[in-house]
Amino acid sequence: MPVEFLGIAATHDGSETTARSAGAFDKEYTLRLARAHEDHGWDRVLFAYGSGSPDPAPAAAYIASRLDRLQILLAHRPNVSYPTFAAKTFATLDQISEGRLTVHFITGGNDHEQGREGDTLTKDQRYARTREYIQIVRKIWTTHEPFDHEGEHYRFHDFVSDVFPAQRPRPDISFGGSSPAAYAAGGAEADIYCLWGEPLEKTAEQIEAVKAAAKAAGRTDVPRIQVAFRPIIAPTEELAWEKARRTVGAIEARKASGESVTRRHTGQAHPQNSGSQRLIAIAEAGERYDRALWTPTAAATGGAGNSNALVGTPETVAQALLDYYDLGVDILSARGYDLLGDAIDFGRHVIPVVREEVAKRDAGRAARGAQPLAAVPG
């Protein structure tokens, strides 16, 4: 199966290790970073969402209108707009990008962060709302006759959109989470299910949970699986581990200076969402797993988002990613701490190795599948 690479479409140059050098939306840097991804073999970039961050939809439209190939993964929280409005926004962006849009729906795992924009529902209520929201958006994208909707969270009458996605029948829907409620919602509704990087054994367990949820929802297919990491690469193993230790040192120094580098300024020391809780538990159980997984970056940030590292030479990190590919992961998400430089280095030195090895695996499977059956003696 083909493999895809997802990077980050940051709107400024700040990270957990470095304060940003300009405003929250640095237009020139946003384009420069996106172009670096397009020029170095990445397939798509994520426009993330935060309560006080620049709106990702117009930022994505800006990039889509200036680049020709790079695909867009747009993060969206259902609490911030009505689904009729959102569906039109997504369809318009898909037209601007000429069919390069995927939408990532975020239910929200932190009450404090959700409450900043007026969302007071409980976590279980948010999952129910997200499922209803996705179903409405999907119907708007594919329905050309007016319809009514009477649901638990949304009600409207005689609606039909006049703008439809460029993709047929519709853009893909992406979803993530590491709780039973997340598996149930994403297993039922998503085309792509997103996980944070965990040890291989735990990742395999999560993939099976997603598959079981899809089957329980009556699906005959299953979502594609995406897994996210923070690669730290260098020409030698020794240099890579020195770089990894410097990275954690920089994160800790920013924290010690009083700068907020974790959890999108949620104001909570202990994360509520299951994904971050899992990362912290994994870090407490050990620093190194499998071929190259390293957890101190997750520990230093309090399990904030995509925070487990893969450390080593480009070849080591590529082989570690292939281990996840062999589990059934076909979308590999990665971003470094020097966003621009690491995107270029990863694109130059890791992506080609992974693609070459995946092509060899696929060719081997095709060859084995084409072999004729042994002749049966007469």
MIGUVO-700756 format. One record per residue (C-alpha): chain; x, y, z; residue number from 1; residue in one letter. Coordinates in steps of 0.25 Angstrom, whole numbers, plus 5000, padded with zeros to 4 digits. Layout:
<atoms>
+-------+------+------+------+-----+-----+
| chain |   c1 |   c2 |   c3 |   n | res |
+-------+------+------+------+-----+-----+
|     A |    X |    Y |    Z | NUM |   a |
...
+-------+------+------+------+-----+-----+
</atoms>
This chain:
<atoms>
+-------+------+------+------+-----+-----+
| chain |   c1 |   c2 |   c3 |   n | res |
+-------+------+------+------+-----+-----+
|     A | 5000 | 5000 | 5000 |   1 |   m |
|     A | 5005 | 5014 | 4997 |   2 |   p |
|     A | 5011 | 5022 | 5009 |   3 |   v |
|     A | 5008 | 5037 | 5011 |   4 |   e |
|     A | 5015 | 5048 | 5020 |   5 |   f |
|     A | 5008 | 5058 | 5028 |   6 |   l |
|     A | 5016 | 5071 | 5033 |   7 |   g |
|     A | 5012 | 5083 | 5040 |   8 |   i |
|     A | 5007 | 5096 | 5034 |   9 |   a |
|     A | 5011 | 5105 | 5046 |  10 |   a |
|     A | 5008 | 5120 | 5045 |  11 |   t |
|     A | 5021 | 5124 | 5052 |  12 |   h |
|     A | 5034 | 5119 | 5055 |  13 |   d |
|     A | 5032 | 5116 | 5070 |  14 |   g |
|     A | 5033 | 5102 | 5076 |  15 |   s |
|     A | 5034 | 5096 | 5090 |  16 |   e |
|     A | 5049 | 5099 | 5089 |  17 |   t |
|     A | 5049 | 5113 | 5083 |  18 |   t |
|     A | 5041 | 5125 | 5085 |  19 |   a |
|     A | 5035 | 5131 | 5072 |  20 |   r |
|     A | 5042 | 5142 | 5066 |  21 |   s |
|     A | 5030 | 5150 | 5060 |  22 |   a |
|     A | 5014 | 5150 | 5062 |  23 |   g |
|     A | 5005 | 5138 | 5063 |  24 |   a |
|     A | 5002 | 5139 | 5048 |  25 |   f |
|     A | 5015 | 5141 | 5040 |  26 |   d |
|     A | 5010 | 5141 | 5026 |  27 |   k |
|     A | 5024 | 5140 | 5019 |  28 |   e |
|     A | 5029 | 5129 | 5029 |  29 |   y |
|     A | 5016 | 5121 | 5027 |  30 |   t |
|     A | 5018 | 5121 | 5012 |  31 |   l |
|     A | 5033 | 5118 | 5013 |  32 |   r |
|     A | 5030 | 5106 | 5022 |  33 |   l |
|     A | 5019 | 5100 | 5014 |  34 |   a |
|     A | 5027 | 5102 | 5001 |  35 |   r |
|     A | 5039 | 5094 | 5008 |  36 |   a |
|     A | 5029 | 5082 | 5010 |  37 |   h |
|     A | 5024 | 5083 | 4996 |  38 |   e |
|     A | 5039 | 5083 | 4991 |  39 |   d |
|     A | 5044 | 5072 | 4999 |  40 |   h |
|     A | 5034 | 5060 | 4997 |  41 |   g |
|     A | 5024 | 5063 | 5007 |  42 |   w |
|     A | 5009 | 5060 | 5003 |  43 |   d |
|     A | 5001 | 5069 | 5012 |  44 |   r |
|     A | 5002 | 5078 | 5024 |  45 |   v |
|     A | 4993 | 5080 | 5036 |  46 |   l |
|     A | 4987 | 5094 | 5040 |  47 |   f |
|     A | 4985 | 5092 | 5054 |  48 |   a |
|     A | 4974 | 5098 | 5063 |  49 |   y |
|     A | 4976 | 5106 | 5077 |  50 |   g |
|     A | 4966 | 5115 | 5084 |  51 |   s |
|     A | 4974 | 5127 | 5082 |  52 |   g |
|     A | 4982 | 5123 | 5070 |  53 |   s |
|     A | 4981 | 5129 | 5056 |  54 |   p |
|     A | 4969 | 5123 | 5049 |  55 |   d |
|     A | 4974 | 5111 | 5041 |  56 |   p |
|     A | 4964 | 5112 | 5029 |  57 |   a |
|     A | 4968 | 5125 | 5023 |  58 |   p |
|     A | 4983 | 5121 | 5026 |  59 |   a |
|     A | 4980 | 5108 | 5018 |  60 |   a |
|     A | 4973 | 5116 | 5007 |  61 |   a |
|     A | 4986 | 5125 | 5006 |  62 |   y |
|     A | 4995 | 5113 | 5004 |  63 |   i |
|     A | 4986 | 5106 | 4995 |  64 |   a |
|     A | 4985 | 5118 | 4986 |  65 |   s |
|     A | 5000 | 5119 | 4985 |  66 |   r |
|     A | 5005 | 5104 | 4984 |  67 |   l |
|     A | 5001 | 5094 | 4974 |  68 |   d |
|     A | 5003 | 5080 | 4980 |  69 |   r |
|     A | 5003 | 5081 | 4995 |  70 |   l |
|     A | 4991 | 5075 | 5001 |  71 |   q |
|     A | 4984 | 5081 | 5013 |  72 |   i |
|     A | 4979 | 5075 | 5026 |  73 |   l |
|     A | 4970 | 5085 | 5033 |  74 |   l |
|     A | 4967 | 5084 | 5048 |  75 |   a |
|     A | 4953 | 5088 | 5052 |  76 |   h |
|     A | 4946 | 5088 | 5065 |  77 |   r |
|     A | 4930 | 5086 | 5064 |  78 |   p |
|     A | 4928 | 5096 | 5075 |  79 |   n |
|     A | 4933 | 5108 | 5067 |  80 |   v |
|     A | 4923 | 5108 | 5056 |  81 |   s |
|     A | 4909 | 5102 | 5051 |  82 |   y |
|     A | 4911 | 5090 | 5042 |  83 |   p |
|     A | 4904 | 5097 | 5031 |  84 |   t |
|     A | 4914 | 5108 | 5031 |  85 |   f |
|     A | 4926 | 5099 | 5033 |  86 |   a |
|     A | 4922 | 5090 | 5021 |  87 |   a |
|     A | 4922 | 5102 | 5012 |  88 |   k |
|     A | 4935 | 5107 | 5017 |  89 |   t |
|     A | 4941 | 5093 | 5015 |  90 |   f |
|     A | 4935 | 5092 | 5001 |  91 |   a |
|     A | 4940 | 5106 | 4997 |  92 |   t |
|     A | 4954 | 5102 | 5002 |  93 |   l |
|     A | 4954 | 5089 | 4994 |  94 |   d |
|     A | 4950 | 5097 | 4982 |  95 |   q |
|     A | 4962 | 5107 | 4984 |  96 |   i |
|     A | 4971 | 5095 | 4986 |  97 |   s |
|     A | 4966 | 5088 | 4974 |  98 |   e |
|     A | 4962 | 5076 | 4982 |  99 |   g |
|     A | 4974 | 5075 | 4992 | 100 |   r |
|     A | 4966 | 5076 | 5005 | 101 |   l |
|     A | 4964 | 5066 | 5017 | 102 |   t |
|     A | 4957 | 5071 | 5029 | 103 |   v |
|     A | 4961 | 5067 | 5043 | 104 |   h |
|     A | 4950 | 5068 | 5053 | 105 |   f |
|     A | 4954 | 5071 | 5068 | 106 |   i |
|     A | 4945 | 5067 | 5079 | 107 |   t |
|     A | 4953 | 5073 | 5090 | 108 |   g |
|     A | 4959 | 5066 | 5101 | 109 |   g |
|     A | 4961 | 5078 | 5111 | 110 |   n |
|     A | 4949 | 5085 | 5118 | 111 |   d |
|     A | 4958 | 5098 | 5121 | 112 |   h |
|     A | 4962 | 5099 | 5106 | 113 |   e |
|     A | 4948 | 5096 | 5101 | 114 |   q |
|     A | 4942 | 5106 | 5111 | 115 |   g |
|     A | 4950 | 5117 | 5105 | 116 |   r |
|     A | 4941 | 5118 | 5093 | 117 |   e |
|     A | 4928 | 5115 | 5101 | 118 |   g |
|     A | 4928 | 5100 | 5100 | 119 |   d |
|     A | 4922 | 5095 | 5113 | 120 |   t |
|     A | 4918 | 5081 | 5109 | 121 |   l |
|     A | 4924 | 5069 | 5116 | 122 |   t |
|     A | 4933 | 5060 | 5108 | 123 |   k |
|     A | 4923 | 5049 | 5105 | 124 |   d |
|     A | 4913 | 5060 | 5100 | 125 |   q |
|     A | 4924 | 5066 | 5091 | 126 |   r |
|     A | 4927 | 5052 | 5085 | 127 |   y |
|     A | 4912 | 5051 | 5082 | 128 |   a |
|     A | 4912 | 5065 | 5076 | 129 |   r |
|     A | 4924 | 5062 | 5067 | 130 |   t |
|     A | 4917 | 5050 | 5061 | 131 |   r |
|     A | 4905 | 5058 | 5058 | 132 |   e |
|     A | 4913 | 5069 | 5052 | 133 |   y |
|     A | 4921 | 5060 | 5043 | 134 |   i |
|     A | 4909 | 5053 | 5038 | 135 |   q |
|     A | 4902 | 5067 | 5035 | 136 |   i |
|     A | 4915 | 5072 | 5028 | 137 |   v |
|     A | 4916 | 5059 | 5020 | 138 |   r |
|     A | 4901 | 5060 | 5015 | 139 |   k |
|     A | 4903 | 5075 | 5011 | 140 |   i |
|     A | 4915 | 5071 | 5003 | 141 |   w |
|     A | 4907 | 5061 | 4995 | 142 |   t |
|     A | 4893 | 5065 | 4995 | 143 |   t |
|     A | 4887 | 5074 | 4984 | 144 |   h |
|     A | 4873 | 5075 | 4989 | 145 |   e |
|     A | 4868 | 5083 | 5002 | 146 |   p |
|     A | 4867 | 5075 | 5014 | 147 |   f |
|     A | 4863 | 5077 | 5029 | 148 |   d |
|     A | 4871 | 5072 | 5041 | 149 |   h |
|     A | 4865 | 5070 | 5055 | 150 |   e |
|     A | 4876 | 5064 | 5064 | 151 |   g |
|     A | 4881 | 5065 | 5078 | 152 |   e |
|     A | 4890 | 5077 | 5076 | 153 |   h |
|     A | 4886 | 5083 | 5063 | 154 |   y |
|     A | 4873 | 5087 | 5056 | 155 |   r |
|     A | 4871 | 5093 | 5043 | 156 |   f |
|     A | 4861 | 5093 | 5031 | 157 |   h |
|     A | 4861 | 5094 | 5016 | 158 |   d |
|     A | 4876 | 5095 | 5015 | 159 |   f |
|     A | 4884 | 5092 | 5002 | 160 |   v |
|     A | 4898 | 5097 | 4999 | 161 |   s |
|     A | 4901 | 5104 | 4986 | 162 |   d |
|     A | 4916 | 5101 | 4987 | 163 |   v |
|     A | 4921 | 5086 | 4987 | 164 |   f |
|     A | 4935 | 5080 | 4988 | 165 |   p |
|     A | 4944 | 5078 | 4976 | 166 |   a |
|     A | 4946 | 5064 | 4981 | 167 |   q |
|     A | 4936 | 5054 | 4978 | 168 |   r |
|     A | 4928 | 5049 | 4985 | 169 |   p |
|     A | 4935 | 5057 | 4996 | 170 |   r |
|     A | 4948 | 5060 | 5004 | 171 |   p |
|     A | 4953 | 5050 | 5014 | 172 |   d |
|     A | 4949 | 5052 | 5029 | 173 |   i |
|     A | 4960 | 5050 | 5039 | 174 |   s |
|     A | 4958 | 5048 | 5054 | 175 |   f |
|     A | 4967 | 5044 | 5066 | 176 |   g |
|     A | 4967 | 5040 | 5080 | 177 |   g |
|     A | 4971 | 5029 | 5090 | 178 |   s |
|     A | 4959 | 5026 | 5098 | 179 |   s |
|     A | 4948 | 5016 | 5096 | 180 |   p |
|     A | 4938 | 5028 | 5092 | 181 |   a |
|     A | 4948 | 5033 | 5082 | 182 |   a |
|     A | 4950 | 5019 | 5076 | 183 |   y |
|     A | 4935 | 5017 | 5075 | 184 |   a |
|     A | 4933 | 5031 | 5068 | 185 |   a |
|     A | 4945 | 5030 | 5059 | 186 |   g |
|     A | 4943 | 5016 | 5056 | 187 |   g |
|     A | 4928 | 5019 | 5051 | 188 |   a |
|     A | 4931 | 5032 | 5044 | 189 |   e |
|     A | 4945 | 5034 | 5040 | 190 |   a |
|     A | 4953 | 5031 | 5027 | 191 |   d |
|     A | 4966 | 5033 | 5034 | 192 |   i |
|     A | 4968 | 5030 | 5049 | 193 |   y |
|     A | 4980 | 5038 | 5056 | 194 |   c |
|     A | 4989 | 5033 | 5067 | 195 |   l |
|     A | 5000 | 5039 | 5075 | 196 |   w |
|     A | 5013 | 5031 | 5074 | 197 |   g |
|     A | 5014 | 5020 | 5084 | 198 |   e |
|     A | 5022 | 5007 | 5085 | 199 |   p |
|     A | 5019 | 4997 | 5074 | 200 |   l |
|     A | 5011 | 4987 | 5083 | 201 |   e |
|     A | 5002 | 4998 | 5089 | 202 |   k |
|     A | 5000 | 5004 | 5075 | 203 |   t |
|     A | 4996 | 4990 | 5070 | 204 |   a |
|     A | 4985 | 4989 | 5081 | 205 |   e |
|     A | 4980 | 5003 | 5077 | 206 |   q |
|     A | 4979 | 4999 | 5062 | 207 |   i |
|     A | 4971 | 4987 | 5066 | 208 |   e |
|     A | 4962 | 4995 | 5075 | 209 |   a |
|     A | 4959 | 5004 | 5063 | 210 |   v |
|     A | 4956 | 4993 | 5054 | 211 |   k |
|     A | 4947 | 4986 | 5065 | 212 |   a |
|     A | 4939 | 5000 | 5066 | 213 |   a |
|     A | 4937 | 5001 | 5051 | 214 |   a |
|     A | 4932 | 4986 | 5050 | 215 |   k |
|     A | 4923 | 4989 | 5062 | 216 |   a |
|     A | 4917 | 5001 | 5054 | 217 |   a |
|     A | 4914 | 4992 | 5043 | 218 |   g |
|     A | 4925 | 4997 | 5033 | 219 |   r |
|     A | 4931 | 4987 | 5023 | 220 |   t |
|     A | 4943 | 4996 | 5022 | 221 |   d |
|     A | 4953 | 5001 | 5033 | 222 |   v |
|     A | 4959 | 5015 | 5034 | 223 |   p |
|     A | 4973 | 5017 | 5029 | 224 |   r |
|     A | 4983 | 5019 | 5041 | 225 |   i |
|     A | 4992 | 5031 | 5043 | 226 |   q |
|     A | 5002 | 5032 | 5054 | 227 |   v |
|     A | 5010 | 5044 | 5059 | 228 |   a |
|     A | 5025 | 5046 | 5064 | 229 |   f |
|     A | 5035 | 5056 | 5067 | 230 |   r |
|     A | 5047 | 5051 | 5059 | 231 |   p |
|     A | 5061 | 5056 | 5064 | 232 |   i |
|     A | 5072 | 5052 | 5054 | 233 |   i |
|     A | 5087 | 5054 | 5052 | 234 |   a |
|     A | 5098 | 5048 | 5043 | 235 |   p |
|     A | 5102 | 5038 | 5054 | 236 |   t |
|     A | 5095 | 5031 | 5066 | 237 |   e |
|     A | 5104 | 5039 | 5076 | 238 |   e |
|     A | 5100 | 5052 | 5070 | 239 |   l |
|     A | 5086 | 5049 | 5069 | 240 |   a |
|     A | 5085 | 5045 | 5084 | 241 |   w |
|     A | 5093 | 5058 | 5088 | 242 |   e |
|     A | 5083 | 5066 | 5080 | 243 |   k |
|     A | 5071 | 5059 | 5087 | 244 |   a |
|     A | 5077 | 5062 | 5100 | 245 |   r |
|     A | 5079 | 5077 | 5096 | 246 |   r |
|     A | 5065 | 5077 | 5091 | 247 |   t |
|     A | 5059 | 5073 | 5105 | 248 |   v |
|     A | 5069 | 5083 | 5112 | 249 |   g |
|     A | 5063 | 5094 | 5103 | 250 |   a |
|     A | 5049 | 5090 | 5107 | 251 |   i |
|     A | 5052 | 5090 | 5122 | 252 |   e |
|     A | 5059 | 5103 | 5121 | 253 |   a |
|     A | 5047 | 5110 | 5115 | 254 |   r |
|     A | 5038 | 5104 | 5125 | 255 |   k |
|     A | 5048 | 5109 | 5136 | 256 |   a |
|     A | 5048 | 5123 | 5131 | 257 |   s |
|     A | 5033 | 5123 | 5132 | 258 |   g |
|     A | 5030 | 5122 | 5117 | 259 |   e |
|     A | 5018 | 5114 | 5114 | 260 |   s |
|     A | 5022 | 5103 | 5104 | 261 |   v |
|     A | 5012 | 5092 | 5107 | 262 |   t |
|     A | 4997 | 5088 | 5105 | 263 |   r |
|     A | 4993 | 5101 | 5098 | 264 |   r |
|     A | 4992 | 5109 | 5111 | 265 |   h |
|     A | 4981 | 5101 | 5117 | 266 |   t |
|     A | 4985 | 5105 | 5131 | 267 |   g |
|     A | 4984 | 5090 | 5135 | 268 |   q |
|     A | 4996 | 5083 | 5140 | 269 |   a |
|     A | 4990 | 5069 | 5138 | 270 |   h |
|     A | 4984 | 5066 | 5125 | 271 |   p |
|     A | 4969 | 5061 | 5124 | 272 |   q |
|     A | 4970 | 5055 | 5110 | 273 |   n |
|     A | 4973 | 5040 | 5109 | 274 |   s |
|     A | 4984 | 5041 | 5099 | 275 |   g |
|     A | 4993 | 5050 | 5107 | 276 |   s |
|     A | 4990 | 5042 | 5119 | 277 |   q |
|     A | 4995 | 5030 | 5111 | 278 |   r |
|     A | 5008 | 5037 | 5107 | 279 |   l |
|     A | 5011 | 5041 | 5121 | 280 |   i |
|     A | 5009 | 5027 | 5126 | 281 |   a |
|     A | 5018 | 5021 | 5115 | 282 |   i |
|     A | 5029 | 5031 | 5119 | 283 |   a |
|     A | 5028 | 5028 | 5134 | 284 |   e |
|     A | 5029 | 5013 | 5130 | 285 |   a |
|     A | 5042 | 5015 | 5122 | 286 |   g |
|     A | 5050 | 5025 | 5113 | 287 |   e |
|     A | 5053 | 5016 | 5101 | 288 |   r |
|     A | 5044 | 5006 | 5093 | 289 |   y |
|     A | 5046 | 4998 | 5081 | 290 |   d |
|     A | 5056 | 5002 | 5071 | 291 |   r |
|     A | 5056 | 5017 | 5073 | 292 |   a |
|     A | 5044 | 5022 | 5081 | 293 |   l |
|     A | 5049 | 5032 | 5092 | 294 |   w |
|     A | 5039 | 5038 | 5103 | 295 |   t |
|     A | 5046 | 5049 | 5110 | 296 |   p |
|     A | 5041 | 5059 | 5100 | 297 |   t |
|     A | 5027 | 5055 | 5104 | 298 |   a |
|     A | 5030 | 5055 | 5119 | 299 |   a |
|     A | 5036 | 5069 | 5118 | 300 |   a |
|     A | 5023 | 5075 | 5111 | 301 |   t |
|     A | 5013 | 5068 | 5120 | 302 |   g |
|     A | 5009 | 5058 | 5109 | 303 |   g |
|     A | 5005 | 5070 | 5100 | 304 |   a |
|     A | 5000 | 5066 | 5087 | 305 |   g |
|     A | 5010 | 5059 | 5077 | 306 |   n |
|     A | 5022 | 5058 | 5086 | 307 |   s |
|     A | 5029 | 5045 | 5086 | 308 |   n |
|     A | 5042 | 5045 | 5078 | 309 |   a |
|     A | 5049 | 5036 | 5069 | 310 |   l |
|     A | 5064 | 5037 | 5071 | 311 |   v |
|     A | 5075 | 5033 | 5062 | 312 |   g |
|     A | 5081 | 5034 | 5048 | 313 |   t |
|     A | 5072 | 5036 | 5036 | 314 |   p |
|     A | 5073 | 5021 | 5033 | 315 |   e |
|     A | 5070 | 5017 | 5048 | 316 |   t |
|     A | 5058 | 5026 | 5048 | 317 |   v |
|     A | 5053 | 5022 | 5034 | 318 |   a |
|     A | 5054 | 5007 | 5039 | 319 |   q |
|     A | 5046 | 5011 | 5051 | 320 |   a |
|     A | 5035 | 5017 | 5043 | 321 |   l |
|     A | 5035 | 5005 | 5034 | 322 |   l |
|     A | 5032 | 4996 | 5047 | 323 |   d |
|     A | 5019 | 5004 | 5048 | 324 |   y |
|     A | 5016 | 5003 | 5033 | 325 |   y |
|     A | 5017 | 4988 | 5035 | 326 |   d |
|     A | 5006 | 4989 | 5046 | 327 |   l |
|     A | 4997 | 4995 | 5036 | 328 |   g |
|     A | 5000 | 5010 | 5037 | 329 |   v |
|     A | 5000 | 5017 | 5024 | 330 |   d |
|     A | 5001 | 5032 | 5028 | 331 |   i |
|     A | 5013 | 5036 | 5036 | 332 |   l |
|     A | 5012 | 5049 | 5043 | 333 |   s |
|     A | 5025 | 5056 | 5047 | 334 |   a |
|     A | 5030 | 5070 | 5051 | 335 |   r |
|     A | 5043 | 5074 | 5057 | 336 |   g |
|     A | 5046 | 5085 | 5067 | 337 |   y |
|     A | 5053 | 5094 | 5057 | 338 |   d |
|     A | 5041 | 5094 | 5048 | 339 |   l |
|     A | 5047 | 5098 | 5035 | 340 |   l |
|     A | 5061 | 5092 | 5036 | 341 |   g |
|     A | 5055 | 5079 | 5041 | 342 |   d |
|     A | 5045 | 5078 | 5030 | 343 |   a |
|     A | 5056 | 5080 | 5020 | 344 |   i |
|     A | 5065 | 5070 | 5026 | 345 |   d |
|     A | 5054 | 5059 | 5028 | 346 |   f |
|     A | 5049 | 5061 | 5014 | 347 |   g |
|     A | 5063 | 5060 | 5008 | 348 |   r |
|     A | 5068 | 5048 | 5017 | 349 |   h |
|     A | 5057 | 5040 | 5023 | 350 |   v |
|     A | 5045 | 5041 | 5013 | 351 |   i |
|     A | 5053 | 5035 | 5001 | 352 |   p |
|     A | 5058 | 5023 | 5009 | 353 |   v |
|     A | 5044 | 5020 | 5014 | 354 |   v |
|     A | 5037 | 5021 | 5000 | 355 |   r |
|     A | 5048 | 5012 | 4994 | 356 |   e |
|     A | 5046 | 5001 | 5005 | 357 |   e |
|     A | 5031 | 5002 | 5004 | 358 |   v |
|     A | 5032 | 5001 | 4988 | 359 |   a |
|     A | 5041 | 4988 | 4990 | 360 |   k |
|     A | 5031 | 4982 | 5000 | 361 |   r |
|     A | 5019 | 4985 | 4991 | 362 |   d |
|     A | 5027 | 4979 | 4979 | 363 |   a |
|     A | 5030 | 4967 | 4987 | 364 |   g |
|     A | 5015 | 4965 | 4991 | 365 |   r |
|     A | 5011 | 4967 | 4976 | 366 |   a |
|     A | 5021 | 4957 | 4972 | 367 |   a |
|     A | 5017 | 4946 | 4982 | 368 |   r |
|     A | 5002 | 4949 | 4978 | 369 |   g |
|     A | 5005 | 4947 | 4963 | 370 |   a |
|     A | 5013 | 4933 | 4965 | 371 |   q |
|     A | 5005 | 4922 | 4958 | 372 |   p |
|     A | 5000 | 4910 | 4967 | 373 |   l |
|     A | 5009 | 4898 | 4967 | 374 |   a |
|     A | 5005 | 4888 | 4957 | 375 |   a |
|     A | 4997 | 4877 | 4962 | 376 |   v |
|     A | 5003 | 4863 | 4958 | 377 |   p |
|     A | 4995 | 4855 | 4949 | 378 |   g |
+-------+------+------+------+-----+-----+
</atoms>
